[in-house]
Amino acid sequence: MDRIKRRQFVGNYLIFLILCLTGVLIPIAILYLINCTIEIEYEVSDAEEFMEYHVSKKKK
């Protein structure tokens, strides 16, 4: 079985944007981004087949 990892930001985009726009708080924005990102792992039988399906789906 192959595994596919997906990362998704679940934090507040407005807070992240405000932290980024204030130049001094960019290190805090990076920490906020890291802490509010989750990683989801899927097990698939054939990773190559999944990727072909995913790429063809995006092109449509």
N, C-alpha and C positions, 0 to 999 in steps of 0.2 A: 504494500500500500504506500502510495506517495502522499506527501503532505503539502498543502498549500497554506501559506500564511498571509493574512490580510490585516492591515493596521487601519484603525478608524479613530478619528478624533471625536471625542464625546463631550468636550468642554464647551464653554460659551465663546462663540466666535467674536462677539463684541468686546469681551474682556481681553481676549488675545490681541485683537486689533488695537485697542487702546494702549496696551502694554508695548506693542511694537512701535506705535507712533511716537511715544515718548522715548526718545533715544536712550535715556539713562536706564530705563527699565527693560531693555532688550534681554539681558541675562535672566531676569525673572520671567519674561515671556517664553524663553526657551525652556526653562524648568516647567512652566505651566503646560507647554505643549507636550513635553515628555510625560508628565504626570497624568495628563488627561487623554492619552492615547492608549487604546486597548489593542491587543493582538488576538486575533481569532484564527484558530488552526482548523483546517478541514482535512479529512482523509478522503482521498479519491483513488479509484482503482487505476486510472491511467491519467497522469498529469499532462502528458502531451496532447491527448484528445481533449481534455478540459481546456487547455490553452488555445487550441485551434477553435473550439466553440466560442470561447470568450472573445478572441480577436475578431472572428467573423461576425459576432453579435455587435461589436462596437462599430464596425464598418457600415452597417446598415442604417 
